[in-house]
């Protein structure tokens, strides 16, 4: 049974029909529709005889094709989606992996030189409880148990209870880490979710790693004053200082060579039409693949905020909301990924990933990792209009299969 990328596209459509509606994909983790998707996946796997399957302590689904060596190549994806999500985010990875498992199983008559495992991570999206990468961060051991234990969904249901309903004891989720015992390489295919490959008119990309992130709130404090009686030269306008940050972060990003900065929120107090702004709070999200460059972007933003505060006679205070270091993928696997794309007849373009992915958690756990991206039409994801040309989906499965072969040889 040779690789059949068209079958992957057909299965993606079948899954869409089974678990989507007119608003898009509805496979939110730990909901009945997700359970249905998982049961459907299990059936797809079962037709390939001799694969051992189980759920681990964190609810990640594993299908294992035991090889001559216990050393394992892992292929990962996530069948969960955001509400009203797209038809490819996550499940392309999983179903592409299923097809590759079938091909390897058939080529080696059920006994490949190394063990090959498919993992469908639980709750990559964090759509219900606000915690992304739940299953993979449990597996990597990096999950923050204290923070995660407290989470509830919008109806007040505790994450801990939702997990229990699916047979998962939250206190034991880190036991899933034993799944990585023999992991020698991890590969993941994903839609790009951005416009870079589209703008270059290229179908496939080699992902170098995931951006490091610095996320802060910046609060400027001046003085509320009557908007009619206060001359312009007497104001301590917190909004004026904060507003100057907006063009500045574009300059900072431009100088950083590849980084991105976003002011995603701005709130003012007292926030009425007749008062100078006393307090202006903005959020800043900065991302870069290079740790030093990320640090430089942060320092530059701090320096700029202090200058704008001085100029406007207001105060400024910073508070870190969250940060993560850049996670770089394995150089050898990056090389194989480029070769696989070239072998499939496309031009390999190297790019970083802005969003985090399960692959980042696996890399953090010390397993050599790489991702392959396939172009997203319109550069849009987490939306029912998310799409990729079918010929690109097929090419992605073909190239990803070649990467799997190269990675297997390497592991062996
Ligand atoms: Zn995804």
Boltz pocket constraint, residues with backbone or C-beta under 6 A from the ligand:
constraints:
  - pocket:
      binder: B
      contacts: [[A, 78], [A, 89], [A, 90], [A, 124], [A, 190]]
      max_distance: 6.0
